Amino acid sequence: MTQHEPGHETTDMDPKYVLYFALALTLVGVAIYVGLWWMFRQFEREQAAIENRLPAVTATNPPPPPRLQINPQGDLDALRNQEHEILTTYQWVDREKGIARIPVDRAMQVFLEMQKK
């Protein structure tokens, strides 16, 4: 044995590099935090600018189509009544050309009569 023995392996890495790594890691973490903070502040400013530019929707300025239904059941009932009237009544489509609409039941009877002949 020699007179002076160090208490650790002398061929290992120098401890100052561990300190440098920890310092660099800390600086990168702080830089990422600051960058994210700045980015979200920019997003907030842009969103506020967009919200300030948008006009308020008023009764005199309705939104563009398609609009939401206020009474969907009433709209459906009106559509069904309109379709029922179209399918069950006589009406001229083009009087000058002699084109008329007839009820579906009558159209089927006429078709069957024509098939029998």
TIVO-2410 file (N, C-alpha, C; in nm, 3 decimals):
# residues 117
REC num residu      c1      c2      c3 atome chaine
REC   1      M   0.082  -0.118   0.000     N      A
REC   1      M   0.000   0.000   0.000    CA      A
REC   1      M   0.087   0.125   0.000     C      A
REC   2      T   0.029   0.225  -0.065     N      A
REC   2      T   0.102   0.352  -0.067    CA      A
REC   2      T   0.061   0.435   0.051     C      A
REC   3      Q   0.136   0.540   0.074     N      A
REC   3      Q   0.105   0.625   0.190    CA      A
REC   3      Q  -0.026   0.700   0.174     C      A
REC   4      H  -0.050   0.752   0.055     N      A
REC   4      H  -0.171   0.832   0.036    CA      A
REC   4      H  -0.265   0.761  -0.061     C      A
REC   5      E  -0.376   0.712  -0.013     N      A
REC   5      E  -0.476   0.646  -0.097    CA      A
REC   5      E  -0.599   0.735  -0.108     C      A
REC   6      P  -0.638   0.765  -0.230     N      A
REC   6      P  -0.762   0.843  -0.244    CA      A
REC   6      P  -0.881   0.757  -0.204     C      A
REC   7      G  -0.992   0.819  -0.164     N      A
REC   7      G  -1.111   0.746  -0.120    CA      A
REC   7      G  -1.204   0.708  -0.233     C      A
REC   8      H  -1.163   0.728  -0.358     N      A
REC   8      H  -1.249   0.695  -0.472    CA      A
REC   8      H  -1.162   0.655  -0.590     C      A
REC   9      E  -1.227   0.608  -0.692     N      A
REC   9      E  -1.157   0.568  -0.814    CA      A
REC   9      E  -1.109   0.694  -0.886     C      A
REC  10      T  -0.985   0.703  -0.915     N      A
REC  10      T  -0.929   0.825  -0.975    CA      A
REC  10      T  -0.946   0.830  -1.126     C      A
REC  11      T  -0.979   0.718  -1.188     N      A
REC  11      T  -0.994   0.717  -1.333    CA      A
REC  11      T  -1.137   0.744  -1.376     C      A
REC  12      D  -1.229   0.765  -1.282     N      A
REC  12      D  -1.368   0.795  -1.316    CA      A
REC  12      D  -1.383   0.937  -1.370     C      A
REC  13      M  -1.507   0.968  -1.406     N      A
REC  13      M  -1.538   1.100  -1.462    CA      A
REC  13      M  -1.516   1.208  -1.356     C      A
REC  14      D  -1.479   1.321  -1.405     N      A
REC  14      D  -1.457   1.435  -1.317    CA      A
REC  14      D  -1.592   1.486  -1.267     C      A
REC  15      P  -1.613   1.507  -1.138     N      A
REC  15      P  -1.743   1.551  -1.084    CA      A
REC  15      P  -1.789   1.686  -1.137     C      A
REC  16      K  -1.698   1.768  -1.187     N      A
REC  16      K  -1.741   1.899  -1.237    CA      A
REC  16      K  -1.831   1.883  -1.361     C      A
REC  17      Y  -1.816   1.772  -1.437     N      A
REC  17      Y  -1.902   1.750  -1.553    CA      A
REC  17      Y  -2.045   1.718  -1.511     C      A
REC  18      V  -2.062   1.651  -1.401     N      A
REC  18      V  -2.197   1.625  -1.347    CA      A
REC  18      V  -2.261   1.758  -1.310     C      A
REC  19      L  -2.185   1.846  -1.250     N      A
REC  19      L  -2.235   1.978  -1.214    CA      A
REC  19      L  -2.271   2.058  -1.340     C      A
REC  20      Y  -2.187   2.052  -1.442     N      A
REC  20      Y  -2.217   2.122  -1.567    CA      A
REC  20      Y  -2.346   2.068  -1.630     C      A
REC  21      F  -2.362   1.936  -1.628     N      A
REC  21      F  -2.483   1.876  -1.683    CA      A
REC  21      F  -2.607   1.922  -1.606     C      A
REC  22      A  -2.601   1.920  -1.475     N      A
REC  22      A  -2.715   1.963  -1.392    CA      A
REC  22      A  -2.748   2.109  -1.419     C      A
REC  23      L  -2.645   2.192  -1.431     N      A
REC  23      L  -2.666   2.333  -1.460    CA      A
REC  23      L  -2.730   2.351  -1.599     C      A
REC  24      A  -2.681   2.280  -1.698     N      A
REC  24      A  -2.736   2.289  -1.833    CA      A
REC  24      A  -2.881   2.239  -1.835     C      A
REC  25      L  -2.910   2.131  -1.765     N      A
REC  25      L  -3.045   2.078  -1.758    CA      A
REC  25      L  -3.140   2.180  -1.695     C      A
REC  26      T  -3.094   2.245  -1.590     N      A
REC  26      T  -3.175   2.347  -1.523    CA      A
REC  26      T  -3.201   2.465  -1.617     C      A
REC  27      L  -3.098   2.509  -1.688     N      A
REC  27      L  -3.115   2.621  -1.781    CA      A
REC  27      L  -3.211   2.585  -1.895     C      A
REC  28      V  -3.201   2.464  -1.947     N      A
REC  28      V  -3.294   2.422  -2.052    CA      A
REC  28      V  -3.436   2.417  -1.999     C      A
REC  29      G  -3.455   2.367  -1.877     N      A
REC  29      G  -3.589   2.363  -1.817    CA      A
REC  29      G  -3.647   2.502  -1.800     C      A
REC  30      V  -3.566   2.596  -1.754     N      A
REC  30      V  -3.612   2.734  -1.737    CA      A
REC  30      V  -3.645   2.795  -1.873     C      A
REC  31      A  -3.562   2.768  -1.974     N      A
REC  31      A  -3.587   2.822  -2.108    CA      A
REC  31      A  -3.718   2.766  -2.164     C      A
REC  32      I  -3.744   2.640  -2.145     N      A
REC  32      I  -3.869   2.580  -2.192    CA      A
REC  32      I  -3.988   2.642  -2.119     C      A
REC  33      Y  -3.977   2.661  -1.989     N      A
REC  33      Y  -4.085   2.722  -1.912    CA      A
REC  33      Y  -4.113   2.863  -1.961     C      A
REC  34      V  -4.010   2.942  -1.981     N      A
REC  34      V  -4.028   3.080  -2.028    CA      A
REC  34      V  -4.086   3.080  -2.169     C      A
REC  35      G  -4.040   2.991  -2.254     N      A
REC  35      G  -4.092   2.983  -2.391    CA      A
REC  35      G  -4.240   2.947  -2.392     C      A
REC  36      L  -4.280   2.850  -2.312     N      A
REC  36      L  -4.422   2.812  -2.305    CA      A
REC  36      L  -4.507   2.925  -2.248     C      A
REC  37      W  -4.455   2.992  -2.146     N      A
REC  37      W  -4.528   3.105  -2.087    CA      A
REC  37      W  -4.550   3.212  -2.193     C      A
REC  38      W  -4.446   3.246  -2.269     N      A
REC  38      W  -4.457   3.348  -2.374    CA      A
REC  38      W  -4.556   3.304  -2.482     C      A
REC  39      M  -4.551   3.177  -2.522     N      A
REC  39      M  -4.638   3.126  -2.627    CA      A
REC  39      M  -4.785   3.135  -2.585     C      A
REC  40      F  -4.817   3.096  -2.462     N      A
REC  40      F  -4.955   3.101  -2.417    CA      A
REC  40      F  -5.004   3.245  -2.402     C      A
REC  41      R  -4.916   3.337  -2.364     N      A
REC  41      R  -4.953   3.479  -2.358    CA      A
REC  41      R  -4.988   3.529  -2.498     C      A
REC  42      Q  -4.912   3.486  -2.599     N      A
REC  42      Q  -4.941   3.525  -2.737    CA      A
REC  42      Q  -5.078   3.469  -2.780     C      A
REC  43      F  -5.104   3.343  -2.744     N      A
REC  43      F  -5.234   3.283  -2.778    CA      A
REC  43      F  -5.348   3.362  -2.714     C      A
REC  44      E  -5.331   3.403  -2.590     N      A
REC  44      E  -5.435   3.480  -2.521    CA      A
REC  44      E  -5.458   3.613  -2.590     C      A
REC  45      R  -5.351   3.681  -2.630     N      A
REC  45      R  -5.365   3.810  -2.699    CA      A
REC  45      R  -5.435   3.793  -2.833     C      A
REC  46      E  -5.397   3.690  -2.908     N      A
REC  46      E  -5.460   3.666  -3.037    CA      A
REC  46      E  -5.609   3.633  -3.021     C      A
REC  47      Q  -5.643   3.551  -2.923     N      A
REC  47      Q  -5.783   3.516  -2.899    CA      A
REC  47      Q  -5.863   3.639  -2.858     C      A
REC  48      A  -5.805   3.724  -2.774     N      A
REC  48      A  -5.874   3.846  -2.734    CA      A
REC  48      A  -5.897   3.937  -2.854     C      A
REC  49      A  -5.799   3.946  -2.942     N      A
REC  49      A  -5.814   4.028  -3.062    CA      A
REC  49      A  -5.925   3.973  -3.151     C      A
REC  50      I  -5.933   3.841  -3.166     N      A
REC  50      I  -6.037   3.779  -3.248    CA      A
REC  50      I  -6.175   3.805  -3.187     C      A
REC  51      E  -6.185   3.789  -3.057     N      A
REC  51      E  -6.314   3.809  -2.991    CA      A
REC  51      E  -6.359   3.954  -3.000     C      A
REC  52      N  -6.267   4.047  -2.999     N      A
REC  52      N  -6.303   4.189  -3.010    CA      A
REC  52      N  -6.345   4.226  -3.152     C      A
REC  53      R  -6.298   4.152  -3.252     N      A
REC  53      R  -6.332   4.181  -3.390    CA      A
REC  53      R  -6.467   4.126  -3.430     C      A
REC  54      L  -6.513   4.017  -3.368     N      A
REC  54      L  -6.637   3.952  -3.409    CA      A
REC  54      L  -6.757   4.039  -3.374     C      A
REC  55      P  -6.849   4.060  -3.470     N      A
REC  55      P  -6.968   4.139  -3.439    CA      A
REC  55      P  -7.065   4.058  -3.354     C      A
REC  56      A  -7.139   4.128  -3.274     N      A
REC  56      A  -7.238   4.062  -3.190    CA      A
REC  56      A  -7.356   4.021  -3.277     C      A
REC  57      V  -7.413   3.905  -3.251     N      A
REC  57      V  -7.529   3.857  -3.325    CA      A
REC  57      V  -7.652   3.919  -3.261     C      A
REC  58      T  -7.727   3.992  -3.342     N      A
REC  58      T  -7.847   4.058  -3.292    CA      A
REC  58      T  -7.967   4.012  -3.374     C      A
REC  59      A  -8.083   4.055  -3.333     N      A
REC  59      A  -8.206   4.016  -3.404    CA      A
REC  59      A  -8.208   4.077  -3.544     C      A
REC  60      T  -8.145   4.192  -3.563     N      A
REC  60      T  -8.143   4.255  -3.696    CA      A
REC  60      T  -8.035   4.195  -3.784     C      A
REC  61      N  -7.945   4.120  -3.726     N      A
REC  61      N  -7.835   4.060  -3.802    CA      A
REC  61      N  -7.834   3.909  -3.776     C      A
REC  62      P  -7.926   3.832  -3.841     N      A
REC  62      P  -7.931   3.688  -3.813    CA      A
REC  62      P  -7.809   3.617  -3.870     C      A
REC  63      P  -7.775   3.503  -3.815     N      A
REC  63      P  -7.661   3.427  -3.867    CA      A
REC  63      P  -7.690   3.373  -4.006     C      A
REC  64      P  -7.587   3.345  -4.082     N      A
REC  64      P  -7.610   3.291  -4.217    CA      A
REC  64      P  -7.665   3.149  -4.210     C      A
REC  65      P  -7.732   3.106  -4.317     N      A
REC  65      P  -7.784   2.969  -4.318    CA      A
REC  65      P  -7.672   2.868  -4.315     C      A
REC  66      P  -7.690   2.750  -4.271     N      A
REC  66      P  -7.815   2.695  -4.218    CA      A
REC  66      P  -7.837   2.740  -4.075     C      A
REC  67      R  -7.962   2.769  -4.045     N      A
REC  67      R  -7.998   2.815  -3.910    CA      A
REC  67      R  -8.051   2.697  -3.830     C      A
REC  68      L  -8.041   2.708  -3.699     N      A
REC  68      L  -8.092   2.603  -3.612    CA      A
REC  68      L  -8.244   2.607  -3.609     C      A
REC  69      Q  -8.304   2.493  -3.592     N      A
REC  69      Q  -8.449   2.486  -3.582    CA      A
REC  69      Q  -8.492   2.526  -3.442     C      A
REC  70      I  -8.591   2.613  -3.435     N      A
REC  70      I  -8.644   2.654  -3.306    CA      A
REC  70      I  -8.748   2.553  -3.259     C      A
REC  71      N  -8.827   2.503  -3.355     N      A
REC  71      N  -8.933   2.408  -3.323    CA      A
REC  71      N  -8.924   2.289  -3.420     C      A
REC  72      P  -8.834   2.194  -3.395     N      A
REC  72      P  -8.815   2.085  -3.490    CA      A
REC  72      P  -8.940   2.000  -3.511     C      A
REC  73      Q  -9.015   1.975  -3.406     N      A
REC  73      Q  -9.136   1.892  -3.421    CA      A
REC  73      Q  -9.239   1.964  -3.506     C      A
REC  74      G  -9.255   2.094  -3.485     N      A
REC  74      G  -9.348   2.171  -3.567    CA      A
REC  74      G  -9.305   2.175  -3.713     C      A
REC  75      D  -9.174   2.188  -3.738     N      A
REC  75      D  -9.123   2.186  -3.875    CA      A
REC  75      D  -9.148   2.051  -3.941     C      A
REC  76      L  -9.128   1.943  -3.866     N      A
REC  76      L  -9.151   1.809  -3.919    CA      A
REC  76      L  -9.299   1.788  -3.951     C      A
REC  77      D  -9.385   1.835  -3.860     N      A
REC  77      D  -9.529   1.822  -3.885    CA      A
REC  77      D  -9.570   1.900  -4.009     C      A
REC  78      A  -9.518   2.021  -4.027     N      A
REC  78      A  -9.551   2.102  -4.144    CA      A
REC  78      A  -9.503   2.033  -4.272     C      A
REC  79      L  -9.382   1.975  -4.268     N      A
REC  79      L  -9.329   1.904  -4.384    CA      A
REC  79      L  -9.415   1.783  -4.418     C      A
REC  80      R  -9.455   1.709  -4.318     N      A
REC  80      R  -9.540   1.591  -4.342    CA      A
REC  80      R  -9.676   1.630  -4.397     C      A
REC  81      N  -9.733   1.739  -4.346     N      A
REC  81      N  -9.862   1.786  -4.398    CA      A
REC  81      N  -9.848   1.829  -4.544     C      A
REC  82      Q  -9.739   1.898  -4.577     N      A
REC  82      Q  -9.715   1.941  -4.714    CA      A
REC  82      Q  -9.699   1.819  -4.806     C      A
REC  83      E  -9.620   1.721  -4.763     N      A
REC  83      E  -9.601   1.600  -4.844    CA      A
REC  83      E  -9.732   1.522  -4.859     C      A
REC  84      H  -9.810   1.514  -4.751     N      A
REC  84      H  -9.939   1.444  -4.757    CA      A
REC  84      H -10.031   1.512  -4.858     C      A
REC  85      E -10.033   1.645  -4.858     N      A
REC  85      E -10.117   1.719  -4.954    CA      A
REC  85      E -10.070   1.693  -5.097     C      A
REC  86      I  -9.940   1.690  -5.119     N      A
REC  86      I  -9.888   1.664  -5.254    CA      A
REC  86      I  -9.926   1.524  -5.301     C      A
REC  87      L  -9.921   1.427  -5.211     N      A
REC  87      L  -9.946   1.288  -5.250    CA      A
REC  87      L -10.093   1.251  -5.259     C      A
REC  88      T -10.183   1.333  -5.205     N      A
REC  88      T -10.325   1.294  -5.200    CA      A
REC  88      T -10.419   1.390  -5.270     C      A
REC  89      T -10.370   1.492  -5.339     N      A
REC  89      T -10.459   1.587  -5.404    CA      A
REC  89      T -10.427   1.601  -5.552     C      A
REC  90      Y -10.524   1.653  -5.626     N      A
REC  90      Y -10.507   1.686  -5.767    CA      A
REC  90      Y -10.458   1.830  -5.776     C      A
REC  91      Q -10.365   1.855  -5.868     N      A
REC  91      Q -10.320   1.992  -5.887    CA      A
REC  91      Q -10.246   2.002  -6.021     C      A
REC  92      W -10.262   2.118  -6.085     N      A
REC  92      W -10.189   2.141  -6.209    CA      A
REC  92      W -10.042   2.168  -6.180     C      A
REC  93      V  -9.954   2.100  -6.255     N      A
REC  93      V  -9.811   2.128  -6.249    CA      A
REC  93      V  -9.779   2.233  -6.355     C      A
REC  94      D  -9.829   2.210  -6.479     N      A
REC  94      D  -9.815   2.305  -6.589    CA      A
REC  94      D  -9.941   2.295  -6.674     C      A
REC  95      R -10.031   2.390  -6.654     N      A
REC  95      R -10.161   2.385  -6.721    CA      A
REC  95      R -10.146   2.399  -6.873     C      A
REC  96      E -10.052   2.482  -6.917     N      A
REC  96      E -10.034   2.503  -7.062    CA      A
REC  96      E  -9.990   2.375  -7.133     C      A
REC  97      K  -9.907   2.295  -7.067     N      A
REC  97      K  -9.859   2.171  -7.127    CA      A
REC  97      K  -9.949   2.053  -7.094     C      A
REC  98      G -10.049   2.075  -7.010     N      A
REC  98      G -10.142   1.968  -6.975    CA      A
REC  98      G -10.084   1.868  -6.876     C      A
REC  99      I  -9.992   1.913  -6.790     N      A
REC  99      I  -9.931   1.824  -6.690    CA      A
REC  99      I  -9.997   1.850  -6.556     C      A
REC 100      A -10.051   1.744  -6.497     N      A
REC 100      A -10.120   1.755  -6.369    CA      A
REC 100      A -10.065   1.652  -6.272     C      A
REC 101      R -10.085   1.680  -6.148     N      A
REC 101      R -10.046   1.586  -6.043    CA      A
REC 101      R -10.174   1.521  -5.990     C      A
REC 102      I -10.168   1.387  -5.977     N      A
REC 102      I -10.284   1.316  -5.924    CA      A
REC 102      I -10.240   1.238  -5.801     C      A
REC 103      P -10.337   1.199  -5.715     N      A
REC 103      P -10.300   1.122  -5.597    CA      A
REC 103      P -10.233   0.989  -5.633     C      A
REC 104      V -10.148   0.940  -5.546     N      A
REC 104      V -10.073   0.817  -5.570    CA      A
REC 104      V -10.168   0.699  -5.589     C      A
REC 105      D -10.270   0.689  -5.506     N      A
REC 105      D -10.364   0.576  -5.518    CA      A
REC 105      D -10.430   0.575  -5.656     C      A
REC 106      R -10.472   0.692  -5.702     N      A
REC 106      R -10.536   0.700  -5.835    CA      A
REC 106      R -10.435   0.668  -5.945     C      A
REC 107      A -10.310   0.713  -5.930     N      A
REC 107      A -10.207   0.684  -6.030    CA      A
REC 107      A -10.182   0.534  -6.038     C      A
REC 108      M -10.183   0.463  -5.924     N      A
REC 108      M -10.163   0.318  -5.927    CA      A
REC 108      M -10.281   0.249  -5.995     C      A
REC 109      Q -10.404   0.297  -5.972     N      A
REC 109      Q -10.521   0.239  -6.038    CA      A
REC 109      Q -10.512   0.257  -6.189     C      A
REC 110      V -10.475   0.376  -6.233     N      A
REC 110      V -10.461   0.403  -6.376    CA      A
REC 110      V -10.354   0.315  -6.436     C      A
REC 111      F -10.243   0.300  -6.366     N      A
REC 111      F -10.134   0.216  -6.416    CA      A
REC 111      F -10.178   0.071  -6.431     C      A
REC 112      L -10.249   0.018  -6.331     N      A
REC 112      L -10.298  -0.120  -6.338    CA      A
REC 112      L -10.398  -0.138  -6.449     C      A
REC 113      E -10.486  -0.040  -6.471     N      A
REC 113      E -10.584  -0.048  -6.579    CA      A
REC 113      E -10.513  -0.052  -6.714     C      A
REC 114      M -10.403   0.026  -6.726     N      A
REC 114      M -10.329   0.028  -6.851    CA      A
REC 114      M -10.257  -0.104  -6.873     C      A
REC 115      Q -10.214  -0.170  -6.765     N      A
REC 115      Q -10.144  -0.299  -6.778    CA      A
REC 115      Q -10.240  -0.410  -6.819     C      A
REC 116      K -10.366  -0.400  -6.779     N      A
REC 116      K -10.465  -0.504  -6.813    CA      A
REC 116      K -10.498  -0.501  -6.961     C      A
REC 117      K -10.492  -0.387  -7.023     N      A
REC 117      K -10.530  -0.375  -7.165    CA      A
REC 117      K -10.427  -0.425  -7.256     C      A
***
